């Protein structure tokens, strides 16, 4: 899945909801500057396409962000809907899957 977002779409509603779990706006935006796992999230919205992004903040904390993409003129913006720090069990599962994907990818390159 590939998208080219040019920024973020914030307002009081999504800003407050995301920060209610203790995740700052800066941390949320920082995960999109690094390598992330990007997954579709079709179960949670019929009105718009949603995604889950899993990544690490600049501080090294694992964060899960649910978001959608919004078009403003020619710009495509990431609109975070919810964000939270991942639990230990989720981190282990994510790291295990990430390692398996990396190993499979490196064996295909040989």
C-alpha positions as CSV (number, residue, x, y, z in Angstrom):
1,X,0.0,0.0,0.0
2,X,1.5,3.3,-1.1
3,X,0.3,6.8,-0.5
4,X,1.9,10.2,-0.9
5,X,0.5,12.4,1.9
6,X,1.7,16.0,2.0
7,X,0.7,16.8,5.6
8,X,-1.8,16.3,8.4
9,X,-5.4,17.3,8.9
10,X,-5.9,18.3,12.6
11,X,-8.8,19.9,14.4
12,X,-10.0,20.0,18.0
13,X,-11.9,16.7,17.6
14,X,-9.2,14.4,16.4
15,X,-6.4,16.3,18.3
16,X,-8.2,15.8,21.7
17,X,-9.1,12.2,21.0
18,X,-5.5,11.2,20.0
19,X,-4.0,13.0,22.9
20,X,-6.5,11.4,25.4
21,X,-4.3,8.3,25.3
22,X,-1.2,10.3,26.1
23,X,0.3,10.3,22.6
24,X,1.4,13.8,21.5
25,X,0.8,15.2,18.0
26,X,4.5,15.3,17.5
27,X,4.8,11.6,18.2
28,X,2.0,10.7,15.9
29,X,3.4,12.7,13.1
30,X,6.9,11.3,13.7
31,X,5.9,7.7,13.0
32,X,5.0,8.7,9.4
33,X,8.5,9.9,8.8
34,X,9.9,6.5,9.5
35,X,9.2,3.0,8.2
36,X,5.7,1.9,9.2
37,X,3.5,-1.1,8.9
38,X,0.4,0.0,7.0
39,X,-2.8,-2.1,7.1
40,X,-6.3,-1.5,5.9
41,X,-9.0,-1.2,8.5
42,X,-12.3,-1.9,6.7
43,X,-14.2,-3.1,9.8
44,X,-14.4,0.3,11.5
45,X,-15.9,2.5,8.8
46,X,-18.4,2.2,6.0
47,X,-18.3,5.9,5.1
48,X,-14.5,6.3,4.4
49,X,-11.5,4.1,3.9
50,X,-9.5,3.7,7.1
51,X,-6.0,2.5,7.8
52,X,-3.8,1.4,10.7
53,X,-0.2,2.5,10.9
54,X,2.1,0.8,13.3
55,X,5.5,2.4,13.9
56,X,8.0,3.8,16.4
57,X,8.0,7.4,17.5
58,X,11.3,9.4,17.5
59,X,11.5,8.5,21.2
60,X,11.3,4.7,20.3
61,X,7.8,4.0,21.6
62,X,5.6,1.7,19.5
63,X,2.4,3.6,18.4
64,X,-0.8,2.5,16.7
65,X,-2.5,5.2,14.7
66,X,-5.9,4.7,13.0
67,X,-6.3,7.3,10.2
68,X,-8.0,8.2,6.9
69,X,-6.8,10.2,4.0
70,X,-8.4,13.6,3.2
71,X,-8.1,15.5,0.0
72,X,-7.8,19.3,0.2
73,X,-7.4,20.7,-3.2
74,X,-4.4,18.9,-4.7
75,X,-3.1,17.9,-1.3
76,X,-3.6,14.5,0.3
77,X,-3.6,14.8,4.1
78,X,-3.3,12.2,6.8
79,X,-6.2,12.6,9.3
80,X,-5.5,10.7,12.5
81,X,-8.6,9.3,14.1
82,X,-7.2,7.6,17.1
83,X,-3.7,6.9,18.5
84,X,-2.3,4.9,21.4
85,X,0.8,3.3,22.7
86,X,0.9,-0.4,21.9
87,X,0.8,-3.0,24.7
88,X,3.7,-5.4,25.3
89,X,1.9,-8.4,23.7
90,X,1.1,-6.3,20.6
91,X,4.7,-5.2,20.3
92,X,6.0,-8.8,20.5
93,X,3.6,-9.9,17.8
94,X,4.5,-6.9,15.6
95,X,8.2,-7.4,16.0
96,X,7.9,-11.1,15.3
97,X,5.9,-10.5,12.1
98,X,8.3,-7.8,11.0
99,X,11.3,-10.1,11.5
100,X,9.6,-12.9,9.5
101,X,8.8,-10.5,6.6
102,X,12.4,-9.1,6.6
103,X,13.8,-12.7,6.5
104,X,11.5,-13.7,3.7
105,X,12.4,-10.6,1.8
106,X,16.2,-11.2,2.2
107,X,15.9,-14.8,1.1
108,X,14.1,-13.7,-2.1
109,X,16.9,-11.3,-2.9
110,X,19.4,-14.1,-2.9
